[in-house]
Structure formats: C-alpha cells, structure tokens
Amino acid sequence: MDLQNKRVLVVGLGKSGVASALFLKAHGARVTVSDTKTQDELKEEIPQLLDEGIAVETGGHGERTFRNQDLIVVSPGVPLDAAPLQQARALGEKVIGEIELAAQFFPGSIIAITGSNGKTTTTTLTGDVVVNGGFPVVVGGNIGRPAISLVEDASDDTIAVLEVSSFQLETIETFRPHIAVVLNVTPDHLDRHHSFDAYTDAKARIFENQKSDDFAVLNFDDPTCVKLASRTRAQVFWFSRKKEVKQGAQVRDGRILFRDTNGEREIMLTSEVPLKGSHNVENVLAAVCIGMLSGVEPRRIGKAVREFRAVEHRLEHVATIRGVEYYNDSKATNVDATIKALESFPANIHLILGGKDKGSDYSVLNDLLRQRVKWVYTIGAAAAKIESQIKGTEVVHAETLENAIHLATDSAHPGDIVLLAPACSSFDQFHNYEHRGQVFKSLVHSLAGAPAAAPSR
C-alpha cells in the first residue's frame, strides 16, 4: 500500500488509533484523526499528534471530515454501523481497521488468536512458547502493543503473535494468519453484534484468507468451534481436554500429548500446569498446538508452560487477609468467563458481579451460584438486570466496587474467597477492565492494615 500524500482519516483515538495515525504520518500520508471525546478527555493524546502535523477533530465526527478520504482507518471501539462510516462506505471510500493496516505492512508471519475467553492468557503464553523455541517474536494486537506498532522493528523472520477481537476481525480484507486459533465461542458483545450468529461470523473471519498451507487450531470441546472447521481452507488441528483427537493436542491419563502424521509425543503432565482452573488447561493445549506447528521442540514447550505465571487481572491472587483469599478476575467481562472463574473454586465464594451489560443472560450462572457462592454483590449499571435474573444465593446491591469489597470482607470467614469476576464490561464506572482490576487490588491491599469494617446493608 502506497501512503505517500494519501488523505487518510483515523477514527477513534484509543491506543490503536494513535499508533495508526503516527504510522501513517511517518509513511507520508496526510492524516486527520476524529474522536467523539472532548479535548480535555484526549489531553494526553493530542500533543504528540499535533507535534507530528496531524489534524485533530474532537467532540464529534464532522460530516465533511469523512469526505474525499483515500482511506479511513477505524479503531475497534468504533461501531461500523456509525452513520459517518456508513455514509463513507456508500460513497465508495475504503474503510479498514488497524489490524488490517498492520497486516498489509508486516513483513513476517502471523499467529492470530481469538475466542470469547482465554485470548490474553493464550496469546501471552504462546509468545513465551515460541520465544523459547528460539524464534524472533513480537506480541500484541488486542493486548499490549497495537499490531501496527510491531511493524517497524520486524523482519521477514519475525513472528507476530496477536490477540484479535471480533471488533478487529470485522474490518479485515487481506489479513491472513499462518496459524489462526479460535479458543471458544460463547455469547458476548451482543450489544454490538446484535446476535450470536453475527458474533460467530465475525470470529470466523480469522480464517477468511487462509490457504491450504496454513493451519487452523480449534477447540474440539466447543460445539461452535467444531462447526467453524468447515469455514477454513487451512489444515485443521484440534485441542481437547475431554476427547481423543486425530491430530492436535489432548489430555490422556494426566498427560498432555500432541499427535500429527509423525506420531504422538508427550509434552508434559497436566499437574505441571501452573495456572488455576480447567479452562487454563485448554489454553495450554492451544499453545501446545501452536508451538508444535511452529517447530518448537516439545521439551521447550513444556519448559515455557511450567515457567509461565498468570496474566494480570486473570484469576490473579491479590492477597490473603485474615484467612480470606481475594482474587482479581476483572478480565471476566462476559458470563462464560465468570462461569470459568467460579468453576476454579469448590465453594465459599463471595462474588462481585456487574458493570456495563453486553446483552447477557445472567440466569445461566444460577446452578453455580447455588452450589458454590455464599453472597453476590452487584455493582454498576447492570446491577438491576443481574438481580432480576440470578437466583440460588444471597444478593446485596452494593453499587460500587469499594462498597462491595467492604461488604464481602465483613461477611467472609477464614477459608472463604472474595472474587471479582463481573461478567460485564467496565465502561460504566472505569476506563477499562485493567483500571477496574487495579482499583480492586488497591482497595484490597488497603484492607490489609485496617480492621474489618463495612457499611450497613
């Protein structure tokens, strides 16, 4: 793609939007950025853009801004059905996302990982596995560094391990991972995609440009993933915690095995997986598949897994205070992720639920609530909906995270678990799930030196 003197509009000034704007400007484009946020909300981003001669529009999208652009690069947080983007496409203007922009310039090969849950852990672990195999690796995408930021330092030998979201996959054209992974597909982001079928279709686009010499890695225990196998031209490898697979990674007699045309090899014992929860065994199985398909020796894969530590905000142990354990799973932004978190503990859970609803059905939590949860503390904009749907345990309307933590601490006994696994996005009360998790950790740590006290219910 030749960007010299091209008129390019970047819509949305999140991390990927800023990175895209700077990349485009550095490659000779005439760049404008547009965001609905105010100048004050973007005060940290604006100066570096202006310093590079990038025009900045804030407080809304002007209709004229979208006209006569050679290219529009849209950030993943901006819905594609926004009126200015619909008008731009109707006028024949080219609209792509940052992940597509990066793919058109990245010189090496791409490993792309998506799924409703487990993306961040599996992407981070896969980066460690492939690095342990001696390959030059960069990691980013929907986590850490935007994919476009990985381009400049890459060579033909570099492998990009990318977490990709359904929002990013909506805007691809040529994006072609050599290894494409779908970990699972459960209802999520229905407020944006409007139906589970549309959400699944967005996930399936990860396979859209693959060819017969590429690989697709899919979860054999997930019915939707099984159906997706027919939507790729790549060679399909499976991973399964429960069943035998013809080719791929599986568990048998407490051992993780990988099978392909060269036979079956043992990678490690499941007891050596350092991460809590059976869902993390699935994440490891996916990483094993990717590592073997990338040419990493089995012993090096096992070493990388054994040395891996939980990613921040994913079932992260924060503290044990007066015998009560506190866990931060702020990344549990959908109901299925909360189910996986609850399944990681046998009982005596004090669960903090709530935030911004994404069109979820919270009633599917009821069996686990009945079996394992002592109290639920609801917070945020989704609290009323959650309270109307859940049954089987005591529920208290806490409103804020701080109040929920104090209430849970007041109720908990030694041996109990206080778990933040909110099943919602964070954007009603926090900047993002990382901010929510950091606030949770800060509040918990502040309890360590304080006597137990709580507001009244």
N, C-alpha and C positions, 0 to 999 in steps of 0.2 A: 504494500500500500504506500503510495507516494503522498506525503503530507505537506510537501512544500507549498506554501501560500494558499493552502486549502482553508476554507472557512469552516471551523469546527465548533460546535456548541456542546458543552458538557452540562448535563442536567443533574443536579444533586451534588452537594459538597461534603459528603462523607469522606472517609479515608480514601476510598477508591476513586471518587470524583476528583479530589485534589491531586492524587497521584496521576490520574489520566490527563488532567489539564497541564500539569508540569511536563509530562512526557510528550504530549502533542506539541506544546510550545517549543520544547527542545529539538523537535524534529521538523520545525519550520512552519507549523500551522498557525493560522490567525485564530486565536482561541477566545471564546466567551464562555463564562460559566453563569448558570442561573440556578437560584435556590429560593424556596418559599420562606426560608428563615430570614430573620432580620439581620441587619448589620451587627447589632450587638451580640446576637447569638453566634455569629460567624467571625467574631473579632480576632480569634486565633488563626483562622484560615486565610482571611482576606489579605493581610500584609504581604505574605510570600507570593501570592498570586499577582498582586499589583506590582510588586518588585520585578516580576518577570514580564510585565507588559500585557497581562491577561485582563480582559474586561470582565467586570463582576457586576451581576444583577442580583439584587436581594429583595426579599419581601414579596415575591410572587414571580410568575413567569409572564413576561410581556409577549403578546401575540406576534409582534414584529420581530422579536428576538429569534423566533423559530423559523423565520422565512429566509430563503436563499442560502441555506447552510449546505455545504458539501457533505457534511457528516454530523450526526448527532450521537453522542455517547451518553447513555443513560445509566445512572447509578442503580444498583439493585434495589434500593429502598424506594424508588420512584415507580408507582404502578404504570404499566404500559397502556392502561386504558385512560390515563390522564388526558384531558381534552387537547392540550397543546401537542402532545405526541401523536394522538390520533389524526389531528389536522396535518401534522408534518408528514406522516406516512401517506395520507391521502394525496398530498402534493408530490409524492414520489421521492421524498428525502430519505436518505439511508439512516436507519436507526439501529445501533448495536449497543452492547454492554461492554463494560471494562474487561470482562473475561475474554470476550471475542477479540477486542483490541489487542490484548496481550498475546492471544494465540496466534494472531497474524504476524507478530514480530518475534515471538520466542524461537530461538534457533535450535533448541534441543528437543527432547521428547517429554511427553506429559503423562503423569499418572493423576487421574481425577477421581475423587471420592465424594459420593453424595449419599443421602439417606435421611430419614426423618430424625434418627438419633444415632449417636456414636461417631459422627463425622470428624469432630475435632480430635477426639482421642485416637481414632484410627489414622487420621492424617499425620498427627504428630508422631505416633508410634511407627508408621510406615517410613517417615523421614529418617528416624533413627535406624530402622532395619536396613534401608538402602545405603545410608552412610556407612553402616557397619560392614556392608559388603564392599566398600572401597570405591563407591561411585560418587561423582560430584553432584550434590543435591541442593536444591533450594526449596523451601517450604512456605506456602502462603495461600492466597486466594481469599476465601471467606473468613480465614483466621490470620492473625499476624499481619504480614505484609501483603498489600494488594498484588495480584498477579502481575500487573503492569510494572510494578517496582522491581520485579525479579528479572526483567528482560536485559537491562543494561550490563549486568555482570555475568550473564550466561554465555556459554559457548555451545558448539554443536554437540558436545558430550554431556552437557548438563541435563539432569533430570529434574523437572519441576513436579513436586508432589503438592497437589492443590485440593483443598476443600472447596466444593462448589455447591451452591444452594439452588433451589428451584427457581428463585428470582433471577439468578445469574444465567441459568440454562434457558430461560425464556428468550434471551436476546442473542443467542449464538447463531452463526451462519456456517463457519468453516471449522469451528473448534473440534479437534479430533484427538482425544487421548489415546495413547498407545495401550494403556490399561485403564479401563473405566470400571468403577466399582459402585454398586448400589447395595448398601448395607441392609436396608429395610425400608418399607413404605407404609406408614400409618397416617391417619388423618392429621393434618397440620396446615397452618396458613390458609384455612378455608375462608377466612375473611378476605383474603387477596385472590385466591384461585377460584372461589365460589363453589367448587365441587371436588370430591375426591378424585374423580376421573380426570379433571383438568390438572389437578396437582400431580397425579401419576404421570400424565402425559408430559408435563414439564420435566419431571425426573428422568423419564425415558429419553429425552433429547440428548442425554450424555452419550448415547450410542449412535446418534444420528449420522455421523460422518465416519464411523469406524469401518475398517475393511477387514478382509479375511486374515491378514497377518497381524491384526490387533487382538487384544484379549478383553473379555467381559467377565467380571467377577461378581457373582450373585449369591444371595442368601437362600439356600435350599429349604430353610425352615420358614420362610416368609412367602405366603401364597402369591402375593402381588409380584414379588421378585421372580418367582417361578414363571409367571406369565410373561414377564419382561424379556425372558430369554429369546422369545420369537421375534424381538424387535431390534436385534443386532446382527450384523454380518460377521462379527468377530467370533473368535473361538471362546466358548463359554467354559469357565471354571467355577465350581461351586464351593461354598463352605457351609458346614453344618455341624451343629453341636449335638444333634439328635439322631441323624441318619447317616447311612453309608452313601458316599458319592462316587461316581465313576471317575471323575477327575477333579482334583481340588483338595481342600483341607477338611479334616473331620476329627472327631474325638472318638476314641475306642479304648475301653479299659483304662481310663485315666491318662491316656497319651494323645498328644496332638500329632496327626500324621498327614503327610501330603502325598497324593497319588497323581501320576501322569503316565505317559507312554513309557517312561523309563522305570516304572515300578513304584513302590511305596517306600517312603522314608519317614523315620521318626524325627520330629523336630524337638519336642520337649514334653515334659509332664504337665498336665493341667494344674497340678498342685504348685508348680513353679511360677504360675501367672501371678504377678504381684498386685493386680487390681481387684477391687471388691466387686462382686456381682457377676452372675452368669452371663449377662449381656456383654461384659468385658471379655469373656472367653470368645464370644462371637467376633468382637473387634480384633482380637488376637488372631483368630482363624483367617479373617480377611487379610490382615497384614502378612500372615504367613504365605497366603496365596500370592500376594503382590511381590513379596520378597523372592519367592521361588521363581516366579515368572520373569523377574528382573535379573535373575542369575546370581542371587546371593546364596552362599553356602548355608546349609541347614544349621550348622553349629553357630554361625554368625547371627542367624535369625534368632535362635534360642537365646544367645547372649544379649542381644538388643532387648528382647522382651523381658528377660529377668532383671535387667538394669533399669527398666522404664518405671517412672513414677507417675502417679495420677496427675492429669492436667488440672490446672486451677479452675475452680467452680464446677468440677465434675465429681460428685461424691467425694469431695475434699474434706478430710478430717480437720476440723478447726481447733478444737480444744476438748479436754475433759475437765469439767468443773464440778467439784463436789460429787463426783461419781456419775455425772450426766455427760454423755457424749454429744457434741454438736457437729453436724455435717452440713456443708455448703454444696448444694447441687443447683445453684442458680441457673445453670445451663439447661435444666429440665424445663424447657419452655413449651412443652406440649404434654398431653395426658399420657401418651405412651412412655415418655421419658420418666414421668412420675411413677408409673407402674413399675418400671425397671428399678427405680430407686427404692421403692417400697419392698420389692422382692429381694433386695440386698440385705434386709434386716428381718429377723424372725418375728419380733413383737415389740411392744412397749415404745411405740413411736409417737412423738408429738410433731405433727406435720403442719408446716406453714404453706398455705395454698393461696394463689391469687395474683392479680396483676391485670394486664390488658388481655381481654378474651380474644381468641382467634377463631371463634366459631366452633368451639369444642363441646363434646358431650362428656361431662364430668361424672355421670352416673356409672360409667364403666369402672370407676375406682371403688365402687361400693363393697364388693366382695373383699378386696384387700383392706379397706378401711375397717371392716367388721373383724377381720382376722388379726390385724397387726397394729392398728392405730388406736391410741387412747384418746387423743384430742386432735381436732383440726382447728387451726387458727386462720381465718380468712382475712385477706388484705386486698386493697386496691379496687379498681373499677369492676372487676369480675366477681367480687365477693357475693353480691346478692344472687347472681346466677348460680354460682357454686353452691351456696347454701340451699337453694331451691332444688338442687339435683342430687346432692350427696346424702347418704343415709348409712346407718350402721355404727356410728360413733358419736361422741360428744363434739359439738361445734360451737365455737365462740367467734363473734365478729370483732376482730382486732383492729381493723382499718389500716394501721401502719405496721411496717416491719419491726420497728422498735417496740411497739406495744406487744406484738405477737411474741417476740423473744422474751420479754419480761413475763408475760402470762405463762408461756411454756416453762420458763425457768421456775416460776412459782409452783407449778403443778407437778413438775418432774421429780422422780425419785432416783436414787443411785441405781445405775443399770439401764435407765431409760435413754432414748435417743431423741434429740431435737433436730429435726430435718427440714431444711429449706429445699423444697422440690416443688416449685409453684405452679407448674402445668400451664403457665401463661407467659406472654412476653412481658417486658419490664417497662414499656414506654409510657405507662400512666404516671409512675412515681420516680422513675430512674432514667438515666441516659441510655442504658443498655444492660444486658444481663451481667456484664463484668462489674458495672457500677453497683448493681444490686448485691452481687456477691461480696464486693469489697465492704459495702455498708454492713452486711450481715456479719462478716468477720470482725470488723471494727467493734460492732456492738457486743459480740460475744466476748472478745478479748477484754472489753471494758468491764464485763461481769466478773472476771477472774479475781479482781481485787475488791469487789463490792459485796456486801451482804445480800442475800436473796431478798428481793422485794419486787412487788408488782402492782400495777394499777388494779382496781377492782373490776370484776367482770360486768 
